[in-house]
């Protein structure tokens, strides 16, 4: 019985993984189509740069208020 339950859980997780992989591929394709040369990787890098700049600005403002 336990083995059947584990196999059902595994099957569900494989299904969910396939869905997520498909969605990521579609998002990556769309991002490349609108000009992000490396797709999702380009967006992640841009988001990281924006986040880092905002953190630096916040840190600089905190230092100037101290």
C-alpha atoms as one frame of an Amber mdcrd trajectory, in Angstrom:
protein
   0.000   0.000   0.000   2.742   2.452   0.922   4.527   1.728  -2.355   1.367
   2.512  -4.352   0.999   5.816  -2.531   4.626   6.714  -3.238   4.259   5.802
  -6.908   1.139   8.009  -7.211   3.004  10.864  -5.536   5.969  10.363  -7.874
   3.674  10.343 -10.888   2.054  13.595  -9.738   5.428  15.250  -9.158   6.631
  14.205 -12.615   3.462  15.696 -14.118   3.942  18.985 -12.245   7.611  19.082
 -13.256   6.667  18.636 -16.909   4.142  21.473 -16.665   6.667  23.807 -15.077
   9.348  22.926 -17.616   6.907  23.631 -20.454   5.910  26.986 -18.949   9.545
  28.022 -18.474  10.350  27.084 -22.054   7.398  29.135 -23.339   8.387  32.141
 -21.212  11.997  31.865 -22.377  10.874  31.736 -26.013   8.633  34.796 -25.605
  11.374  36.774 -23.872  13.797  35.991 -26.690  11.150  37.067 -29.213  10.797
  40.498 -27.575  14.520  41.168 -27.455  16.056  39.517 -24.407  18.932  37.775
 -26.153  19.402  35.104 -23.498  15.720  34.852 -22.605  14.961  34.220 -18.963
  18.640  34.464 -18.051  18.732  38.051 -19.405  15.663  39.017 -17.383  17.122
  37.502 -14.226  20.365  39.437 -14.745  18.471  42.691 -15.346  16.331  42.138
 -12.259  19.445  41.415 -10.172  21.091  44.632 -11.381  18.002  46.694 -10.534
  17.737  45.051  -7.123  21.432  45.611  -6.383  21.172  49.277  -7.424  18.142
  49.783  -5.179  19.930  48.144  -2.255  22.998  50.322  -2.795  20.825  53.440
  -2.974  19.015  52.427   0.208  22.316  51.733   1.943  23.717  55.098   0.832
  20.587  56.875   2.108  20.827  55.067   5.466  24.472  56.085   5.793  23.709
  59.728   5.010  20.944  59.797   7.639  23.211  58.360  10.337
